[in-house]
Each structure stands twice: as structure tokens, then as C-alpha cells.
Amino acid sequence: MAEQRRRQAFLGRLAQLGLESASAEVVRNLGFVLNTRKACGSVVADFGLGDFEAEGTTARAVDALRDELLAIVRRHEPRLREPAVRLLGRWRYNMVRFELAGRVEDQPCVLDVDVDTTSRAVTVRDAEVRRWR
């Protein structure tokens, strides 16, 4: 059977980056998508985060954010199979941390998704980093 070589993602080719692992590409892509605000940063009206901000209470906003994260991953990051999002809780004084788990290229992939409640900035990183801090 011939070995199939994975092609570099479009943004990596555009930025002339070296070949990244598939999970690193997923992390980078989700960082871009989740830091885009609906109807503000894209010509596609439903691209990015934003629906959770309409909720009246913090508890409902967090639930809506978890649901929105899962929907975005399912729609815009098909390389992450069987995605699941779990709230890990408050992180630092102004952040909420979610765990995003799934499979990339048939390997388990667990990511931390930190949402800054003040600026709405989102940081996505491999959860392995958390284990060594």
C-alpha cells in the first residue's frame, strides 16, 4: 500500500510555515475561528463566537458558550472527530476553561480552551501543556 502524505493546511502554506502535526494545525485553526466574532470579523455571518453573549445570566451564558464551542468545532474543524466539550471551571481571575476532546488522525486529542471573560479573547492549546505546569 502506498504511503499517503498529509498536505500542509492552507494557512500554513500561505504563511510559508513548515509542516505541522495535524493536531497543531487544529489548535491554530480553532484559535483563529474562536477569536472571530459573529458578524464582525468575517464575511460569513455565522462564523465565529458570539451567541452566548445574549444570555442574561452567567450560568446560562456558560452553558450557551459550551454548546456554541461544540457547534463551531463540528462545523469548522472536521479533522477533530467525535468532539466533546466539558467545562473545567474558572481559570485565573477572569477566565473560564473548557476541555475539548476528540480524535485527530485516529489519535486522542485533548485541548484546553480558555475564554477571557473581560476581553472575550480565546486561547486554544494542547492540554498536555497543562499536565506539566
C-alpha positions as CSV (number, residue, x, y, z in Angstrom):
1,M,0.0,0.0,0.0
2,A,1.4,3.4,-0.9
3,E,2.1,5.8,1.9
4,Q,-0.2,8.8,1.9
5,R,1.5,12.1,2.8
6,R,-0.6,14.7,4.5
7,R,-0.7,18.1,2.8
8,Q,0.0,21.2,4.8
9,A,-3.0,23.3,5.6
10,F,-3.8,26.4,3.5
11,L,-2.8,29.0,6.2
12,G,0.5,27.2,6.8
13,R,1.3,27.3,3.1
14,L,0.2,30.9,2.9
15,A,2.5,31.9,5.9
16,Q,5.2,29.6,4.5
17,L,5.4,27.6,7.7
18,G,7.0,24.2,7.9
19,L,4.8,21.1,8.0
20,E,3.0,20.9,11.4
21,S,1.3,17.9,13.0
22,A,-2.4,17.6,12.4
23,S,-3.2,18.4,16.0
24,A,-1.1,21.6,15.9
25,E,-3.0,22.7,12.8
26,V,-6.3,22.0,14.6
27,V,-5.1,24.1,17.5
28,R,-4.1,27.0,15.3
29,N,-7.3,26.9,13.2
30,L,-9.6,26.8,16.2
31,G,-7.7,29.7,17.7
32,F,-8.5,31.8,14.6
33,V,-12.1,30.6,14.4
34,L,-12.9,31.1,18.1
35,N,-11.3,34.6,18.1
36,T,-13.6,35.8,15.3
37,R,-16.8,37.5,16.4
38,K,-20.0,36.7,14.5
39,A,-20.9,39.4,12.0
40,C,-17.8,41.4,12.9
41,G,-14.7,39.6,11.6
42,S,-15.9,37.6,8.7
43,V,-18.0,37.9,5.6
44,V,-19.7,34.7,6.7
45,A,-22.4,35.8,9.1
46,D,-22.4,32.7,11.3
47,F,-18.6,32.3,11.5
48,G,-17.1,32.7,15.0
49,L,-18.3,33.1,18.6
50,G,-21.0,35.5,19.9
51,D,-24.3,33.9,20.6
52,F,-23.5,33.2,24.2
53,E,-23.2,36.9,25.0
54,A,-27.0,37.4,24.6
55,E,-27.8,35.2,27.7
56,G,-29.0,37.0,30.8
57,T,-27.2,35.1,33.5
58,T,-23.7,33.8,33.9
59,A,-24.8,30.2,34.2
60,R,-26.9,30.3,31.0
61,A,-24.0,32.1,29.2
62,V,-21.5,29.4,30.2
63,D,-23.9,26.7,29.0
64,A,-24.6,28.5,25.8
65,L,-20.8,29.0,25.3
66,R,-20.2,25.3,25.7
67,D,-22.9,24.5,23.2
68,E,-21.6,27.1,20.8
69,L,-18.0,25.8,21.1
70,L,-19.2,22.3,20.2
71,A,-21.2,23.5,17.2
72,I,-18.3,25.5,15.9
73,V,-15.9,22.6,16.2
74,R,-18.4,20.3,14.4
75,R,-18.9,22.8,11.6
76,H,-15.4,24.3,11.1
77,E,-12.9,21.7,12.2
78,P,-13.8,18.4,10.6
79,R,-10.3,16.9,11.5
80,L,-11.4,16.7,15.1
81,R,-13.6,13.7,15.2
82,E,-16.1,12.8,18.0
83,P,-15.7,16.2,19.7
84,A,-16.9,16.7,23.3
85,V,-16.7,19.9,25.3
86,R,-16.6,19.9,29.1
87,L,-16.5,22.9,31.4
88,L,-13.5,22.7,33.7
89,G,-14.3,25.8,35.6
90,R,-12.9,29.2,36.5
91,W,-9.3,29.7,35.5
92,R,-7.4,32.6,37.0
93,Y,-9.4,35.7,37.9
94,N,-11.1,36.4,34.6
95,M,-11.1,33.2,32.6
96,V,-13.3,30.2,32.0
97,R,-11.6,26.9,30.9
98,F,-13.2,24.2,28.8
99,E,-11.7,20.9,27.8
100,L,-12.2,19.9,24.1
101,A,-11.6,16.3,23.5
102,G,-11.8,14.2,20.3
103,R,-9.7,12.3,17.8
104,V,-7.3,13.7,15.2
105,E,-5.9,11.2,12.7
106,D,-7.3,8.4,14.9
107,Q,-5.2,9.6,17.9
108,P,-6.8,11.0,21.1
109,C,-6.6,14.8,21.2
110,V,-7.4,16.9,24.3
111,L,-7.3,20.7,24.1
112,D,-7.7,23.5,26.7
113,V,-10.0,26.3,25.5
114,D,-9.6,29.4,27.8
115,V,-12.1,32.2,27.3
116,D,-11.2,35.6,28.8
117,T,-14.5,36.9,30.3
118,T,-13.3,40.5,30.0
119,S,-11.8,40.8,26.5
120,R,-13.5,37.7,25.0
121,A,-10.1,36.5,23.8
122,V,-9.9,32.7,23.3
123,T,-6.7,30.7,23.8
124,V,-6.5,27.1,22.5
125,R,-3.6,24.9,23.5
126,D,-2.8,21.2,23.8
127,A,-3.9,20.0,27.3
128,E,-0.5,18.2,27.6
129,V,1.0,21.6,28.4
130,R,-1.4,21.7,31.5
131,R,-0.1,18.5,32.9
132,W,3.5,19.8,33.2
133,R,2.6,23.2,34.8
